[in-house]
Amino acid sequence: MIVLSIVLSMHSTVGLAQGFTNPVLPGFHADPSVCRAGNDFYLVNSTFQYFPGVPVFHSKDLVNWEQVGNCLSRPSQVDLKGTDGNSGIYAPTIRYNNGRFYMVTTVFPSRRHFYVWTDNPSGEWSEPIVIDFAIGSCDPTLYFEDGKCYFLWKEGDIKICEIDVETGKQLGEIHHLGTGLGGRYPEGPHIYKKDGYYYLLLAEGGTEHGHHVNILRSKNLFGPYEPNPANPILSHFNMKMQNNNIQGLGHADLVQAPDSSWWMICLGYRTSGYLQHVMGRETMLAPVSWDKGEWPVVNKDGTLQTDMQCKTLPLIPMSQDPVKEEFNYVKRDAPKDSYHLLGLPMGWMSLCNPDYTRYSLTEREGWLRLKPSTTDLSETASPTFVARRQTELNFSATASFDLSHLTEGMQAGITAYAAPLNHYDVVAERRNGKIVIKSNVRLGQTCHSEKEKLLSGDHAFLRITSDQNYYYLQVSANGKEFTTLAKMEYRFLSTETIGGFTGVMIGLFAQGNQVTDKGYVDIDWFEYITPQKSGDIE
């Protein structure tokens, strides 16, 4: 029995290397960057207007990831006031050197480059070290070699210079590495050294259907760099992949595993009809063959698939987000101004820099309490709002609300949120002493409520579901029979329709019209179901 238990345990923790499914981080996980520290991999993503900023993921196999922290968890690290899906935190890079982790990024619209560091990627990160000699476009990275640190960024062309890693101050002259191969928006540069060559990896084509990855190399760090004759090394902008549901591949990073194999992490997005996408840019993975002195080849032909049939590292599962979030307080060691002290699960975020006093997991044990702000969802600011990513086209998201403490005119509910002027909501409102549940569809300057339902009690189950083509806004008094209040096309929340760089978030919110409003809403649980987790969605 003991031997059997050991064998079963081994099979439950280390899977056979039989392939994997893309994306490895579904939903809005844009601009991935990856590094390795010993046998562990760490990955970060862009977060734009969301806070805390830049999630940190940990993996043992590059396939299974668990969020362990955030690089930017304190207002003192980043000011996101007034940011939206076109601004905020852009394209981070994570690097590991001499026992220390560094994350370098850019904040818009100031275009200020800065980096933070830590010895523990699961903990708090340092205050920002600002690069004061370069106010550029975006996509900075760090490259370490022979005790020196180099800052690499895009400002018209790709530039590089040595810096003092302790202060961020410029130490050497600025060298120009060129503009890539002439494609639009050359970006996301990274440098790697292998077999006596410096390889310059960058994306071109813009972060849309024409996105692709090119690589160049030189015997000298400062160039000149010659292009790979087989460029692009990753692209779905071709006839072969024109009908593939994964498009927009680009903004890649390379990493070597402990077994000497090479891998590429990149972004891409899954499209639905009209070649549109609502979940933002997602994190994809592909194997790379890289023979000595040769150019790297991504997944044999420079493409990737949803179902990747290839040898992997030994698969080691990580903790996954629960299907049903019970909102139990998670105690963490953090400074007093850290978002982590709210005790929310990893992966839940707010807009801009939130007012921590409007959120609580301790005032009513096992419940999330939201206190209304006079800022509502349609403003480019920080409403009382907490959300997690939509990760599949088909899903059902339900939350259990205690509405007994809503005050007159106060609203609370659940939302499929893409942008301030593009979101679908199920709203509970106190009106003339009664609680009314209504749909709210915000499309640009148009705001429409299709149907309302008078609630007989103080408890309601609010739900948003999607069947890939439509979002359904629903309510139930008992959690069993649901009434559909509105049905709306997914495409009005798509990036192709509204622009921006983020994806749909499924959020919970509270808003009011009185600064002194003493009302609040309590949420018992939030359940997010996808076909992958629990069979077909009803």
C-alpha positions in Angstrom: 0.0 0.0 0.0 2.8 2.4 0.8 4.6 1.7 -2.5 1.2 2.2 -4.4 0.7 5.5 -2.6 4.1 6.7 -3.6 3.6 5.7 -7.2 0.1 7.4 -7.4 1.6 10.5 -5.8 4.4 10.6 -8.4 1.9 10.3 -11.2 -0.3 13.1 -9.7 2.5 15.6 -9.4 4.8 14.8 -12.4 2.9 14.2 -15.6 4.1 12.5 -18.7 5.8 14.8 -21.3 3.0 14.3 -23.9 2.2 17.9 -25.0 0.1 20.8 -23.8 -2.6 23.2 -24.7 -2.1 26.8 -25.8 -2.6 29.4 -24.3 -0.7 28.3 -21.2 -2.0 31.5 -19.5 -5.5 32.1 -21.0 -7.2 35.5 -20.9 -5.6 38.9 -20.7 -1.9 38.0 -20.1 -0.2 40.3 -22.6 3.5 40.9 -23.4 4.9 37.9 -21.5 8.6 37.8 -20.4 10.2 34.9 -18.8 13.4 34.0 -16.9 14.9 31.0 -15.2 16.4 30.8 -11.7 17.8 27.3 -11.2 15.0 24.8 -11.9 12.3 27.4 -11.6 10.8 29.7 -14.2 9.2 33.1 -13.6 7.0 35.1 -15.9 5.5 38.6 -15.9 2.8 40.3 -18.0 1.6 43.8 -18.8 -1.3 45.1 -16.8 -1.9 48.6 -18.3 -4.6 50.4 -16.1 -5.1 47.5 -13.6 -3.7 47.4 -10.1 -1.8 45.7 -8.6 0.5 45.8 -11.6 2.6 43.1 -13.3 1.7 39.7 -12.0 4.5 37.2 -11.2 3.9 33.6 -12.2 6.0 30.6 -11.2 6.4 27.3 -13.0 8.6 24.2 -13.1 7.8 23.2 -16.6 6.7 26.3 -18.6 3.3 24.8 -19.1 1.7 24.9 -15.6 1.8 28.4 -14.0 0.7 29.7 -10.6 0.6 33.4 -9.7 2.8 34.0 -6.6 2.9 37.8 -6.5 2.8 41.2 -8.2 5.8 43.5 -8.9 3.8 46.7 -8.4 1.6 46.4 -5.3 1.9 49.8 -3.8 0.8 53.3 -5.0 4.3 54.6 -4.2 5.6 52.3 -7.0 3.3 53.5 -9.8 0.7 56.3 -10.2 -2.1 55.0 -12.5 -4.5 57.9 -12.0 -6.6 58.5 -15.1 -5.1 55.5 -17.0 -7.2 53.4 -19.4 -6.6 50.4 -21.8 -4.3 52.6 -23.9 -2.1 53.6 -21.0 -0.6 52.5 -17.7 2.0 49.7 -17.4 3.4 48.5 -20.8 5.5 45.5 -21.7 7.6 44.4 -18.7 10.7 42.3 -18.9 11.9 40.0 -16.1 15.5 39.0 -15.7 17.5 37.1 -13.0 21.2 37.9 -12.2 23.3 36.9 -9.2 20.4 35.9 -7.0 18.3 39.0 -7.7 15.2 39.4 -9.9 14.6 42.6 -11.9 11.5 43.8 -13.7 11.8 46.7 -16.0 8.8 48.4 -17.7 7.4 51.7 -19.0 4.4 53.7 -17.7 2.2 55.7 -20.1 1.5 58.4 -20.9 4.7 59.8 -19.2 6.8 57.2 -21.1 8.9 56.9 -18.0 11.1 53.7 -17.9 11.9 52.2 -14.5 12.7 48.9 -12.9 12.1 47.3 -9.5 14.0 44.4 -7.9 13.6 41.7 -5.3 15.4 38.6 -3.9 12.0 36.9 -3.4 9.7 37.1 -6.4 6.7 36.0 -4.3 7.2 39.0 -1.9 7.2 42.7 -2.2 9.4 44.4 -4.8 11.6 47.5 -4.4 10.7 51.1 -5.0 11.3 52.1 -8.6 14.7 52.9 -10.0 14.0 55.4 -12.8 15.9 55.6 -16.0 16.3 59.4 -16.3 18.3 59.6 -19.5 15.7 57.9 -21.8 12.1 58.9 -22.2 11.3 56.6 -25.0 8.5 54.6 -26.5 8.2 51.3 -24.7 9.4 47.7 -24.3 12.7 48.1 -22.3 14.8 45.1 -21.2 18.0 44.5 -19.3 20.9 42.4 -20.4 23.6 41.2 -18.0 27.1 40.1 -19.1 30.5 39.9 -17.3 29.3 41.9 -14.3 27.8 44.6 -16.4 24.2 45.6 -17.0 22.9 47.0 -20.2 19.6 48.9 -20.8 17.9 48.1 -24.1 14.9 50.0 -25.3 12.9 51.3 -28.3 12.9 55.0 -29.2 12.4 55.2 -32.9 15.1 52.6 -33.4 16.5 50.0 -30.9 19.0 51.5 -28.5 21.4 50.1 -25.9 23.8 51.4 -23.3 25.5 50.3 -20.1 23.9 51.4 -16.8 24.7 51.2 -13.1 22.2 48.6 -12.0 22.1 50.0 -8.5 21.1 53.5 -9.6 19.9 53.3 -13.2 22.4 55.9 -14.2 24.0 55.9 -17.7 27.6 54.6 -17.8 28.4 54.3 -21.5 27.5 55.8 -24.8 24.2 55.0 -26.5 24.5 52.6 -29.4 21.9 52.3 -32.2 21.0 48.7 -33.2 18.7 49.6 -36.1 15.0 49.3 -36.8 14.7 45.6 -37.5 13.6 44.5 -40.9 11.4 47.4 -41.8 8.1 46.1 -40.5 5.8 48.5 -38.7 6.3 49.1 -34.9 9.5 47.2 -34.2 9.3 46.4 -30.5 9.9 44.0 -27.7 13.7 43.7 -28.2 15.6 41.1 -26.2 19.3 40.0 -26.4 20.7 36.5 -25.8 24.3 35.2 -26.2 24.9 31.7 -27.6 27.8 30.1 -29.4 29.7 33.4 -29.7 26.8 35.3 -31.3 24.6 38.0 -29.8 21.0 37.4 -30.9 18.6 40.2 -31.1 14.9 39.1 -30.9 12.2 41.6 -31.7 8.6 41.8 -32.9 7.3 43.7 -35.9 3.9 44.3 -37.6 2.0 45.8 -34.7 0.2 43.8 -32.0 -2.6 42.7 -34.3 -3.1 40.2 -37.2 0.2 41.1 -38.8 2.3 40.6 -35.7 5.4 38.4 -36.1 8.8 37.7 -34.6 12.2 38.3 -36.3 15.7 37.5 -35.1 19.1 39.0 -36.0 22.6 38.3 -34.8 26.1 39.8 -34.5 29.6 38.9 -33.1 29.5 42.2 -31.3 27.0 43.3 -28.7 26.7 46.7 -30.4 26.3 45.3 -33.9 26.0 45.4 -36.8 23.3 42.8 -36.7 22.5 40.6 -39.7 19.0 39.2 -40.1 18.1 35.5 -40.2 17.4 34.6 -43.9 14.4 32.5 -42.6 12.7 35.4 -40.9 10.0 35.7 -39.5 10.7 32.8 -37.1 7.2 33.0 -35.7 4.1 34.2 -37.6 0.5 33.3 -38.3 0.2 36.1 -40.9 0.3 33.7 -43.8 -2.0 31.5 -46.0 -1.2 28.3 -44.0 -2.5 29.8 -40.7 -5.1 32.2 -42.0 -7.9 30.1 -40.6 -6.3 29.2 -37.4 -8.1 30.6 -34.4 -4.8 31.8 -32.8 -3.6 35.0 -34.4 -1.4 38.0 -33.7 1.6 36.0 -32.5 4.5 38.2 -31.4 6.3 40.0 -28.5 8.3 36.9 -27.6 11.0 35.9 -25.1 13.4 32.9 -25.2 14.5 30.8 -22.3 16.7 27.7 -21.9 15.5 24.9 -19.6 17.8 22.9 -17.2 17.8 20.1 -19.7 19.3 22.5 -22.3 16.2 22.6 -24.4 15.0 26.0 -25.6 11.5 27.5 -25.5 9.7 30.6 -26.7 7.0 32.4 -24.7 5.0 34.8 -26.8 1.6 36.5 -27.0 -1.3 35.7 -29.3 -5.0 35.9 -29.1 -7.9 33.5 -29.9 -10.4 34.8 -32.3 -14.1 34.2 -32.8 -16.3 35.1 -35.7 -15.2 38.2 -37.7 -11.6 37.5 -36.6 -12.3 39.5 -33.5 -11.1 38.8 -29.9 -12.4 39.8 -26.5 -10.1 38.1 -24.1 -7.1 40.2 -24.9 -3.7 38.9 -25.8 -2.8 35.7 -24.1 0.5 33.9 -23.2 1.5 31.1 -25.6 4.3 28.5 -25.6 6.3 26.8 -28.3 9.4 24.5 -28.4 12.6 25.9 -30.1 15.3 23.9 -31.8 18.6 25.8 -31.7 21.6 23.9 -32.9 25.1 25.2 -32.2 26.0 28.1 -34.4 22.7 28.0 -36.2 19.5 30.1 -36.1 16.7 29.1 -33.7 13.7 27.4 -35.3 10.3 27.7 -33.5 8.1 24.5 -33.5 9.7 23.2 -36.7 7.8 25.6 -39.0 7.4 28.9 -37.2 3.8 28.4 -36.1 2.0 27.0 -33.1 -1.3 25.3 -32.4 -3.8 25.1 -29.6 -3.1 21.4 -29.2 0.7 21.1 -29.1 1.9 17.6 -29.7 5.5 17.8 -28.6 7.9 16.6 -26.0 7.8 18.8 -22.9 9.7 19.1 -19.6 8.3 16.8 -16.9 4.9 18.3 -16.2 4.4 19.5 -12.6 0.9 20.8 -11.9 0.5 24.1 -10.0 -2.3 25.4 -7.8 -5.2 26.6 -9.9 -7.8 29.3 -9.3 -10.8 27.7 -7.6 -14.1 27.4 -9.6 -15.9 28.9 -6.6 -14.2 31.7 -4.8 -15.4 31.9 -1.2 -13.7 35.2 -0.4 -11.8 34.0 2.7 -9.2 36.5 3.9 -5.6 35.6 2.8 -3.1 37.0 5.3 0.1 38.2 3.7 3.2 40.0 5.0 3.3 43.3 3.2 3.8 47.0 3.9 0.8 49.0 5.1 0.1 50.6 1.7 0.3 47.3 -0.2 -2.7 46.0 -2.1 -1.8 42.5 -0.9 -3.0 43.5 2.6 -6.6 43.5 1.4 -6.3 39.7 1.4 -7.9 39.1 -2.0 -6.9 36.1 -4.0 -4.1 36.5 -6.5 -5.4 37.4 -9.9 -8.1 39.8 -8.7 -7.4 43.4 -9.7 -8.9 46.9 -9.5 -8.8 49.9 -11.8 -6.1 52.5 -11.4 -5.0 53.1 -7.8 -7.9 51.9 -5.7 -9.2 53.3 -2.4 -8.5 50.4 0.0 -11.0 51.5 2.5 -13.9 50.6 0.2 -13.0 46.9 0.2 -13.0 44.4 3.1 -12.8 40.7 3.7 -12.7 41.0 7.5 -15.8 43.1 8.4 -18.0 40.1 7.6 -16.0 36.9 7.7 -16.2 34.9 4.5 -17.8 37.7 2.6 -16.4 40.4 0.3 -17.8 43.8 1.3 -17.8 46.6 -1.3 -18.6 50.2 -0.3 -19.8 52.5 -3.1 -17.8 55.2 -4.7 -19.3 58.1 -6.6 -17.0 57.1 -9.4 -18.9 54.7 -11.7 -17.8 52.1 -14.1 -18.0 54.4 -17.1 -15.4 56.8 -15.8 -11.7 56.7 -16.5 -10.9 56.5 -12.8 -11.0 54.1 -9.9 -14.5 52.9 -9.0 -15.2 50.4 -6.3 -14.5 47.4 -8.6 -12.6 44.1 -8.3 -12.3 41.7 -11.2 -10.6 38.7 -12.7 -9.9 37.8 -16.3 -12.3 36.1 -18.7 -10.3 33.1 -19.8 -12.6 31.2 -22.2 -15.2 32.2 -24.9 -17.7 30.0 -23.2 -18.2 30.6 -19.5 -20.6 31.2 -16.7 -19.9 33.7 -13.9 -22.2 33.9 -10.9 -22.0 35.8 -7.6 -24.2 35.6 -4.5 -25.2 39.1 -3.3 -26.7 40.2 0.1 -28.3 43.5 -1.0 -30.0 44.4 2.3 -27.6 47.3 3.0 -28.0 49.1 -0.3 -29.0 52.7 0.3 -31.4 54.7 -1.9 -29.8 55.2 -5.4 -26.9 52.9 -4.7 -26.0 50.2 -7.3 -24.0 47.0 -7.1 -23.6 44.1 -9.5 -21.5 42.0 -11.8 -20.0 43.2 -15.1 -18.2 42.0 -18.2 -15.9 45.0 -18.4 -13.8 45.8 -21.5 -13.4 49.6 -21.1 -15.1 52.5 -19.3 -17.5 53.0 -22.3 -17.8 49.3 -23.1 -19.2 46.9 -20.6 -22.3 44.7 -19.9 -23.7 44.8 -16.4 -26.3 43.1 -14.2 -27.2 45.9 -11.7 -29.0 45.8 -8.4 -30.4 49.2 -7.4 -32.3 50.5 -4.4 -35.1 52.6 -5.8 -38.0 54.0 -3.8 -37.1 51.6 -1.0 -37.3 48.5 -3.3 -34.5 46.5 -4.9 -34.7 46.4 -8.7 -32.4 44.2 -10.8 -31.7 45.5 -14.3 -29.5 45.0 -17.3 -27.1 47.8 -18.3 -25.4 47.8 -21.7 -22.8 50.5 -22.2 -21.7 51.0 -25.9 -19.7 54.2 -26.3 -22.0 57.1 -25.7 -25.1 54.8 -25.6 -26.3 53.3 -22.3 -29.3 51.0 -22.5 -31.3 48.9 -20.0 -33.5 46.3 -21.8 -35.3 44.7 -18.9 -35.9 45.1 -15.2 -37.0 42.7 -12.4 -38.3 43.6 -9.0 -36.7 41.6 -6.3 -39.0 40.3 -3.5 -36.2 39.8 -0.9 -32.7 41.1 -0.2 -30.7 38.2 -1.7 -29.9 37.7 -5.4 -27.8 35.6 -7.7 -26.4 37.8 -10.5 -24.9 36.0 -13.5 -23.2 36.7 -16.8 -22.7 33.8 -19.3 -21.3 33.6 -22.8 -21.8 31.0 -25.5 -19.0 32.6 -27.6 -21.4 34.7 -29.8 -23.4 36.4 -27.1 -23.2 37.6 -23.5 -26.3 36.9 -21.4 -27.1 39.1 -18.4 -29.2 37.1 -15.9 -30.7 37.1 -12.4 -32.2 34.6 -10.0 -33.8 34.9 -6.6 -33.0 31.2 -5.6 -29.9 30.4 -7.6 -31.7 27.8 -9.7 -34.1 29.5 -12.2 -32.5 32.4 -14.0 -34.2 35.2 -15.9 -32.3 36.7 -18.9 -32.4 40.5 -18.8 -30.4 41.2 -21.9 -28.5 39.4 -24.7 -25.6 41.2 -26.4 -23.1 40.3 -29.1 -19.5 39.6 -28.0 -18.0 41.8 -30.8 -19.0 45.1 -29.1 -16.5 44.3 -26.4 -13.8 43.1 -28.8 -10.4 44.8 -29.3 -11.1 45.2 -33.0 -14.2 47.2 -32.2 -13.2 49.4 -29.2 -9.4 49.4 -29.4 -7.1 49.3 -26.4 -4.7 46.6 -25.3 -6.6 44.7 -22.6 -9.2 42.0 -22.5 -12.6 41.5 -20.9 -12.6 41.3 -17.1 -15.4 39.8 -15.1 -15.9 42.2 -12.2 -17.9 43.0 -9.1 -18.7 46.6 -8.3 -20.6 49.1 -6.1 -21.4 52.7 -6.9 -23.5 55.5 -5.5 -24.3 59.2 -5.9 -23.5 60.4 -2.4 -20.0 61.0 -1.0 -21.3 60.2 2.5 -23.1 57.1 1.4 -23.0 54.6 4.3 -24.4 51.7 2.3 -22.5 48.6 1.2 -23.0 45.3 -0.5 -21.8 41.9 0.7 -20.8 39.1 -1.7 -20.8 35.6 -0.4 -19.1 33.8 -3.3 -18.2 34.1 -6.9 -18.3 31.1 -9.2 -16.5 31.0 -12.6 -17.3 27.9 -14.7 -15.8 27.0 -18.1 -16.3 23.8 -20.1 -12.8 22.7 -19.4 -13.4 22.8 -15.6 -16.9 21.3 -15.2 -18.3 20.0 -18.4 -20.9 21.7 -20.6 -22.3 25.0 -19.4 -26.1 25.1 -19.1 
